[in-house]
């Protein structure tokens, strides 16, 4: 079993869940509060965490929505305080982990929650949250080691919160928890991780270590994602996909780009309930096509990592991979229409990820990206 210390402590391997009590004890947590979602309660995975803990947790919140909201985070914070808890376990995918971070902010910060958001340059106000240990059940988001959280505010805005204080104290990554994950969710979360790796490599922010991790993560995902989708019980593939997800989050400490800017904006459309990883997958090839020769050296590194020839068509490779693993070919196939764009455009332009895109991106650029992806 590997214990890696990079950005945060990560215990990684099959069976890592058994180490959870020791990890919590290392941070002085005696009364943990578990944040998870209804699906993990229904399918029995939550029981595995409760069994691993031994003693009953101080409380359990199972109402995490598919896209975390300010109101759900507030409900979790109220339950945490009522339980007298002293630390947080986030168990699930990115939604549970992001909600746990938002809950932590509410527990330790006064005033309107939205003032802490990236669009308000609120990171300067963020200080420590209660000890947070993340246990991912999907291989995609990487939120278990990232400094950010994305939450839909009461005013409808999908806001990004970023601070070193939001990096979890520890991650417990057990690929066993992803065995049997449905193919479509395996595909969508896997392409989320792939997008993290690729966008992190392409952003012009100077961070060679993170860039190298992104290249390795992209290579790993390209080798194992289709295997994991085809056979949910392929343990080797599951191990490598969870590692690729972990690497994606380490890499995007360097930054992301317009794929995430548009994905975050479209993800706020309440009636569609669009999956973040699927949005990234659909948008990515079109963003790559728009970047084109502006990042040729980095495209070359990615081509080599993905097994393409020197003149390989990187955007087409991603589009073909999406098709092979069963993801939709376009935004329109996900229910998005031209009518959704006017109210969404400004959210994309002002999203934090836009600022670190491989090439400068403005409203007209997003008009073009949306048109291509639709």
C-alpha positions in Angstrom: 0.0 0.0 0.0 1.4 3.4 -1.0 1.3 6.5 1.2 2.1 9.5 -0.9 2.6 13.0 0.4 2.1 15.5 -2.5 -0.2 18.4 -1.9 -1.8 16.2 0.8 -1.4 12.8 2.3 -2.9 10.0 0.2 -3.2 6.3 1.2 -3.7 4.4 -2.0 -4.4 0.8 -2.9 -6.9 -2.0 -2.7 -7.9 -2.3 0.9 -6.9 1.3 1.8 -10.3 1.9 3.4 -9.2 -0.1 6.4 -6.7 2.7 7.2 -9.4 5.3 7.6 -9.6 5.2 11.4 -5.9 5.6 11.7 -5.9 8.5 9.2 -8.6 10.2 11.2 -6.8 9.7 14.5 -3.7 11.3 13.0 -5.6 14.5 12.7 -7.3 14.2 16.1 -10.7 13.4 14.8 -12.8 11.4 17.3 -16.3 12.3 16.2 -16.3 12.3 12.4 -19.3 13.4 10.3 -19.9 11.6 7.0 -21.1 13.4 3.9 -22.3 11.2 1.1 -25.2 10.9 -1.4 -28.5 8.9 -1.6 -27.1 6.4 -4.2 -24.2 5.3 -2.0 -26.6 4.8 0.8 -28.9 2.7 -1.4 -26.3 0.5 -3.0 -24.6 -0.4 0.3 -21.3 1.3 -0.2 -21.9 3.6 2.7 -22.1 0.5 5.0 -18.5 -0.3 4.0 -17.3 3.0 5.4 -19.4 2.6 8.6 -17.9 -0.9 9.1 -14.4 0.4 8.5 -14.9 3.1 11.1 -15.9 0.6 13.8 -17.5 3.1 16.1 -20.5 4.9 14.9 -19.8 8.4 13.4 -21.2 11.5 15.0 -23.6 11.9 12.1 -24.3 11.1 8.5 -25.6 13.4 5.8 -26.9 11.5 2.7 -28.7 14.2 0.8 -25.9 15.5 -1.4 -27.5 16.5 -4.8 -25.9 15.7 -8.1 -24.6 19.3 -8.3 -23.8 20.6 -4.8 -25.9 23.6 -3.7 -25.5 26.3 -1.1 -28.8 25.2 0.5 -27.7 21.5 0.8 -24.3 22.6 2.2 -26.1 24.7 4.8 -28.3 21.8 5.8 -25.2 19.6 6.2 -23.5 22.3 8.3 -26.5 22.5 10.6 -26.5 18.7 11.0 -22.7 18.7 11.7 -23.1 21.3 14.5 -26.1 19.5 16.0 -24.1 16.3 16.1 -21.1 17.8 17.9 -18.7 16.5 15.3 -15.0 17.4 15.1 -14.1 16.4 11.5 -15.5 15.5 8.2 -15.4 12.3 6.0 -16.4 13.0 2.4 -17.5 9.7 0.8 -18.5 9.6 -2.8 -17.7 11.4 -6.1 -17.0 15.1 -6.6 -20.4 16.2 -5.5 -20.0 14.8 -2.0 -16.5 16.1 -1.7 -17.3 19.6 -2.9 -20.3 19.8 -0.6 -18.2 18.8 2.3 -15.7 21.6 1.5 -18.6 24.1 1.2 -20.0 22.8 4.5 -16.6 23.3 6.1 -16.5 26.9 4.9 -19.9 27.6 6.4 -18.8 26.1 9.7 -15.8 28.4 10.1 -16.7 31.6 8.2 -19.2 34.3 8.9 -21.1 36.4 6.5 -22.6 35.7 3.1 -21.3 32.4 1.7 -20.9 33.9 -1.8 -18.3 36.4 -0.7 -15.8 33.5 -0.5 -16.2 32.6 -4.1 -13.7 33.0 -6.9 -15.7 35.6 -8.8 -15.5 37.8 -5.7 -11.8 37.1 -5.3 -12.9 35.6 -2.0 -9.9 33.3 -1.5 -8.2 35.9 0.5 -10.9 35.5 3.2 -10.7 31.8 3.4 -9.0 30.2 6.5 -8.9 26.7 7.9 -12.0 24.4 7.8 -12.5 21.4 10.1 -10.3 18.4 9.3 -11.5 16.8 6.1 -10.6 13.3 4.8 -11.9 12.3 1.4 -12.7 8.8 0.3 -13.6 8.8 -3.5 -15.9 6.2 -5.0 -15.3 7.3 -8.7 -12.2 7.9 -10.7 -12.6 11.3 -12.2 -13.0 14.4 -10.1 -9.8 14.4 -8.1 -11.5 16.6 -5.5 -9.9 14.5 -2.8 -6.6 16.3 -3.4 -7.7 19.6 -5.0 -7.9 23.1 -3.5 -11.3 23.8 -5.1 -15.0 23.2 -4.8 -17.8 24.1 -7.2 -21.2 24.9 -5.7 -24.5 26.3 -7.1 -25.3 29.4 -5.0 -28.8 30.3 -3.9 -28.7 33.1 -6.5 -28.3 30.4 -9.3 -24.6 31.1 -10.0 -22.3 28.1 -10.2 -19.4 29.4 -8.2 -15.9 28.1 -7.7 -14.2 28.3 -4.3 -10.4 28.0 -4.3 -7.9 28.0 -1.5 -5.1 25.9 -0.1 -7.2 25.6 3.0 -9.7 23.5 0.9 -7.2 20.8 0.1 -8.3 17.9 2.3 -6.1 16.8 5.1 -5.9 13.4 3.6 -7.3 11.2 0.9 -8.0 7.5 1.2 -8.1 6.1 -2.3 -9.4 2.5 -2.5 -10.0 1.2 -6.1 -12.1 -1.5 -4.6 -14.9 1.1 -4.1 -15.1 1.6 -7.9 -15.4 -2.1 -8.8 -18.8 -2.5 -10.6 -19.3 1.2 -11.3 -21.7 1.4 -14.2 -20.0 1.7 -17.6 -21.5 5.1 -18.5 -20.4 6.6 -15.1 -17.0 5.0 -15.5 -16.7 6.6 -19.0 -17.9 10.1 -17.9 -15.7 10.3 -14.8 -12.8 8.9 -16.7 -13.1 11.6 -19.3 -13.3 14.2 -16.5 -9.9 13.0 -15.3 -8.6 13.0 -18.9 -9.8 16.6 -19.3 -8.1 17.6 -16.1 -4.8 16.2 -17.3 -5.0 17.7 -20.8 -6.1 21.1 -19.8 -3.5 21.3 -17.1 -0.8 20.4 -19.6 -1.9 23.0 -22.1 -2.4 26.0 -19.7 0.5 28.5 -20.1 1.0 28.7 -16.4 4.6 27.7 -15.6 4.6 24.6 -13.4 6.8 21.8 -15.0 6.2 19.2 -12.2 2.4 19.5 -12.5 2.7 19.4 -16.3 4.7 16.2 -16.2 2.1 14.6 -13.9 -0.6 15.6 -16.3 1.2 14.0 -19.3 1.6 10.7 -17.3 -2.0 10.8 -16.2 -3.3 11.3 -19.7 -1.2 8.3 -20.9 -2.4 6.1 -18.1 -6.1 7.0 -18.7 -5.7 6.4 -22.4 -4.5 2.9 -21.7 -7.0 1.8 -19.1 -10.2 3.8 -19.5 -11.7 1.5 -22.2 -10.8 -1.6 -20.2 -12.5 -0.2 -17.2 -15.7 0.7 -19.2 -15.7 -2.8 -20.9 -15.2 -4.7 -17.7 -16.2 -3.1 -14.4 -14.4 -5.9 -12.5 -11.0 -5.3 -14.1 -9.0 -4.6 -11.0 -5.8 -3.5 -12.8 -7.8 -1.0 -14.9 -9.6 0.3 -11.8 -6.3 0.8 -10.0 -4.9 2.8 -12.8 -8.0 4.8 -13.4 -8.1 5.9 -9.8 -4.4 6.8 -10.0 -5.1 8.8 -13.3 -7.9 10.7 -11.5 -5.5 11.4 -8.6 -2.9 12.7 -11.1 -5.4 14.8 -12.9 -6.1 16.8 -9.7 -2.4 17.1 -8.9 -1.9 18.5 -12.4 -4.7 21.0 -12.3 -3.0 22.8 -9.5 -1.4 24.4 -12.6 -4.8 25.5 -13.9 -7.6 24.4 -16.3 -9.2 26.1 -19.2 -12.2 26.9 -21.4 -13.6 23.3 -21.3 -14.2 23.8 -17.6 -15.4 27.3 -18.1 -18.1 26.2 -20.4 -18.8 23.0 -18.5 -19.3 24.9 -15.2 -21.6 27.4 -17.0 -23.8 24.7 -18.5 -23.8 22.7 -15.4 -25.9 25.4 -13.6 -28.9 24.7 -15.9 -31.1 23.2 -13.2 -33.7 21.5 -15.4 -31.1 19.6 -17.4 -28.9 18.3 -14.5 -26.0 17.7 -16.8 -23.1 15.5 -15.6 -19.9 17.5 -15.3 -17.6 14.8 -16.7 -19.8 14.1 -19.7 -19.9 17.9 -20.5 -16.1 18.0 -20.3 -15.8 15.0 -22.6 -18.1 16.5 -25.2 -16.5 20.0 -25.2 -12.9 18.9 -25.1 -12.3 18.0 -28.7 -13.7 21.3 -29.9 -11.6 23.3 -27.5 -8.5 21.4 -28.7 -9.4 22.2 -32.3 -9.7 25.9 -31.4 -6.3 25.8 -29.7 -4.6 24.1 -32.6 -1.2 25.2 -33.5 -1.0 27.7 -30.7 0.2 25.0 -28.4 2.0 22.7 -30.9 4.9 21.7 -28.6 2.5 20.6 -25.9 0.2 18.9 -28.4 3.3 17.0 -29.4 3.9 15.8 -25.9 0.3 14.7 -25.6 0.4 12.9 -28.9 3.3 10.9 -27.8 1.7 10.1 -24.4 -1.5 9.0 -26.1 0.2 6.8 -28.7 -0.5 9.0 -31.7 1.9 9.7 -34.6 3.7 13.0 -34.9 0.9 14.4 -37.0 -1.9 12.7 -35.1 -5.2 14.5 -34.9 -5.6 15.0 -31.1 -9.2 16.5 -31.2 -10.3 13.6 -33.4 -8.7 11.1 -31.0 -10.7 12.4 -28.1 -13.9 12.5 -30.2 -13.3 8.8 -31.3 -12.6 7.8 -27.7 -15.8 9.4 -26.5 -17.7 7.4 -29.1 -16.0 4.1 -28.2 -16.9 4.4 -24.6 -20.5 5.4 -25.2 -20.6 9.1 -24.4 -22.8 11.5 -26.4 -21.4 13.2 -29.5 -22.7 16.7 -28.8 -24.3 19.0 -26.3 -27.6 18.8 -28.2 -27.6 15.1 -27.6 -27.5 16.0 -23.9 -30.6 18.2 -24.2 -28.8 21.6 -24.6 -30.3 24.0 -27.1 -29.4 27.4 -28.5 -32.0 28.9 -26.1 -29.8 27.9 -23.2 -26.8 30.0 -24.3 -27.7 33.7 -23.8 -28.2 33.2 -20.0 -25.1 31.0 -19.7 -22.5 32.9 -21.8 -21.4 35.4 -19.1 -20.9 32.6 -16.5 -18.5 30.9 -18.9 -16.6 34.2 -19.6 -16.1 35.0 -15.9 -15.3 31.4 -14.7 -12.0 31.1 -13.0 -10.9 28.4 -15.4 -11.1 30.7 -18.4 -8.2 32.9 -17.1 -5.8 30.0 -17.5 -6.9 28.7 -20.9 -4.2 27.7 -23.4 -5.2 30.7 -25.6 -7.0 33.9 -24.6 -10.7 33.3 -24.5 -13.5 35.9 -24.5 -17.2 36.0 -25.2 -16.8 35.6 -29.0 -14.5 32.6 -28.4 -17.1 31.0 -26.2 -19.8 31.7 -28.8 -17.7 29.6 -31.2 -16.9 26.8 -28.8 -20.6 26.5 -27.8 -21.6 26.4 -31.5 -19.0 23.7 -32.3 -20.0 21.6 -29.3 -23.7 21.9 -29.8 
